Amino acid sequence: MAQIRRRRRLFGSRGPNWHARHAVGQPYIPVEPGNPDPRARATAVLLDRLEPAWTILYGTWSRRFYAMALFAVPYPLTVEATSAQELTELMRQAEQEILSGGTEESSRVNGWHRVSVAVAA
């Protein structure tokens, strides 16, 4: 009861016409399943097919593109970006850094990073 009073004090009362959608006794309202960001997901699939050395994903919740390196590196490598064009640029920068033997500090600045993996002994 104290939490309800505190919530009302912070956010105000909701009024007599307010009904919680998931409250007990409320009628069922059908919701159509959606396809969030179909264009971005299709772009990620296309990039994944065009880049055989990388696995490319699109996070529908984060709305970001992710690329994971499939080529031999001494550590797991992940690149993330907000657009497909930015992702491809960061992938090329990561490849250049790996070929030139860059450090972890330079990788953090350039937008790609190593992923730490705990290995059980």
C-alpha positions in Angstrom: 0.0 0.0 0.0 2.9 2.3 0.7 4.2 1.8 -2.8 0.9 2.7 -4.3 0.7 5.9 -2.2 4.3 6.8 -3.1 3.6 6.2 -6.8 0.5 8.4 -6.7 2.5 11.1 -4.9 5.3 10.9 -7.6 3.2 10.5 -10.7 -0.3 11.6 -9.7 -3.5 9.5 -9.8 -4.6 8.2 -13.2 -8.2 9.3 -13.0 -11.5 7.3 -13.1 -11.4 6.5 -16.9 -7.9 4.9 -16.8 -7.8 1.1 -17.1 -4.7 -1.1 -17.1 -4.4 -3.1 -20.2 -3.1 -6.2 -18.4 -5.2 -5.8 -15.2 -7.4 -8.7 -14.0 -10.9 -8.5 -15.4 -9.9 -6.4 -18.5 -11.0 -7.8 -21.9 -8.5 -9.4 -24.2 -7.3 -7.1 -26.9 -5.6 -8.9 -29.8 -2.3 -7.5 -30.9 -0.9 -8.2 -34.4 2.7 -9.4 -34.4 4.9 -6.9 -36.0 8.1 -7.0 -38.0 10.2 -4.3 -36.5 12.6 -2.6 -38.9 12.1 -4.9 -41.9 14.4 -2.7 -44.1 17.3 -2.8 -41.6 16.9 -6.6 -41.1 17.0 -7.1 -44.9 20.1 -4.9 -45.1 21.8 -7.0 -42.4 21.0 -10.2 -44.3 22.3 -8.7 -47.6 25.5 -7.6 -45.9 25.9 -11.0 -44.3 25.8 -12.6 -47.7 28.2 -10.0 -49.2 30.8 -10.3 -46.4 32.0 -14.0 -46.1 34.6 -13.1 -43.4 32.0 -11.6 -41.1 28.7 -12.6 -39.5 26.3 -9.6 -39.5 23.3 -9.3 -37.4 20.7 -6.5 -36.7 19.4 -6.0 -33.1 15.8 -5.1 -33.3 15.7 -3.9 -29.7 19.0 -2.0 -29.8 18.4 -0.9 -33.5 22.1 -1.4 -34.2 24.1 -3.5 -36.7 26.6 -6.0 -35.3 29.4 -7.8 -37.1 31.5 -10.6 -35.7 34.7 -11.6 -37.3 35.0 -15.2 -38.7 38.6 -14.9 -39.7 41.5 -15.9 -37.5 42.2 -13.4 -34.8 43.8 -14.0 -31.4 40.6 -12.7 -29.7 36.9 -12.5 -30.4 36.2 -9.3 -32.4 32.8 -7.5 -32.6 31.9 -4.3 -34.5 28.7 -2.4 -33.9 27.2 0.7 -35.6 23.9 2.5 -36.1 23.9 2.2 -39.9 25.1 -0.4 -42.4 27.4 2.1 -44.1 29.1 2.9 -40.8 29.3 -0.8 -40.0 31.2 -1.5 -43.2 33.6 1.4 -42.6 34.3 0.1 -39.0 34.8 -3.4 -40.4 37.4 -2.1 -42.8 39.1 -0.1 -40.0 39.2 -3.2 -37.8 40.7 -5.3 -40.6 43.4 -2.6 -41.2 44.1 -2.4 -37.5 44.5 -6.2 -37.2 46.8 -6.3 -40.3 48.9 -3.4 -38.9 49.0 -4.9 -35.3 47.0 -2.1 -33.6 46.4 -1.9 -29.8 43.3 -2.2 -27.8 43.3 1.5 -27.0 43.1 2.4 -30.7 40.3 -0.2 -31.3 38.2 1.4 -28.6 38.6 4.9 -30.2 37.7 3.6 -33.7 34.4 2.0 -32.5 35.2 -1.7 -32.6 36.2 -3.8 -29.6 37.5 -7.1 -28.3 35.0 -9.3 -26.6 36.3 -10.9 -23.4 35.5 -14.5 -23.2 35.9 -16.5 -19.9 37.1 -20.0 -20.6 36.5 -22.6 -17.9 39.6 -24.6 -17.2 
